[in-house]
Amino acid sequence: MLLVSESEVRQVLDLDDLAEALSTALTALAAGATSVPARIAARTGAGMLAAMPGYVPGLGLAAKLVSVYPGNDGAVAPSHQAVVVAFDEATGTPTALVSGSYLTAMRTAMTSALAARVLAGPGALTLAVLGAGVQGAAHLIALSHLLPVGEAVIASRNPGRAAELAARHPGARAVASFEEAAREADVVCCCTDATSPVLEDGWIRAGAHVSSVGSGAELPEGLVRRARVVVESRDATAPPPAGAVELQGIDPASLTLLGDVLAGRAPGRRSPDEVTVFKSTGHAVEDVAACAVALHRAQALGVGTVLPL
């Protein structure tokens, strides 16, 4: 069994390969070609442990275990910690254990970037990142990699963290509030652990694209109701932890699947003034894709440690 550590995952995970594999996985998901049960979770008083198995033809069979503890101080332990186990799809034999924290951060952010690439307006974009934690940092990297970002503005409930994140990225600057960041932006990425909306509908300009990856209710009801909402899976309307808080009571048929847009089976941006929302719940096909990319490179480069099972 191959063990790939957190530092080794950071070494081998190629962003272009990740974007390509995620596009393949999401397209297959929308076409009904994958096998993925709904996410389940065991809860403690402080957080939860979720299980996310999945199979994507051509990419593999894997299962992620991820703990989500929002109250963790990042200096002691991250809020999200994960491992991914890969299996031989022909025999069911476990073949690899891959650290999943950076893998989760980057597959989430790159999925948001893929959505923004097909839903945001053309030309140089102003990007707003709301939240300066792990997901805020990952989104800044992923969206700047895939999109023509002209300027990036960062806001956080902790202004010092916003300033620190901006200082690490040329062309980025910290602003004083979520409102200031959102009103300026063509693309707004909500990357917080907030349990109530971090936006107001009136802050979002005509033609803007908004993404949200928080497990809480980051988005206001008014924005969800007026925007065209794109999701990974229509299971996003199921009760949490499988679905999104903001999409409870929404007709699943009203939602557009990101994989259909990526495959050309559904349109991307339909007009200059259309407001679009990508509500991410995180999906096991993304973990399968990211794990496949990391393992392919690790094996090619001889990275990782072989352990007896």
Secondary structure, DSSP 8 states (H G I E B T S, - for coil): -EEE-HHHHHHH--HHHHHHHHHHHHHHHHTT--B----EEEE-SS-EEEEEEEEETTTEEEEEEEEE-TT--TTTS-SEEEEEEEE-TTT--EEEEEE-HHHHHHHHHHHHHHHHHHHS-SSSEEEEEE--SHHHHHHHHHHHHHS-EEEEEEE-SSHHHHHHHHHTSTTEEE-S-HHHHHHH-SEEEE----SS-S--GGGS-TT-EEEE--SS--S-HHHHHHSEEEES-GGGGSSTTTS-GGGTT--GGGSEEHHHHHHTSS-S--STT--EEEE----HHHHHHHHHHHHHHHHHHT-SEE---
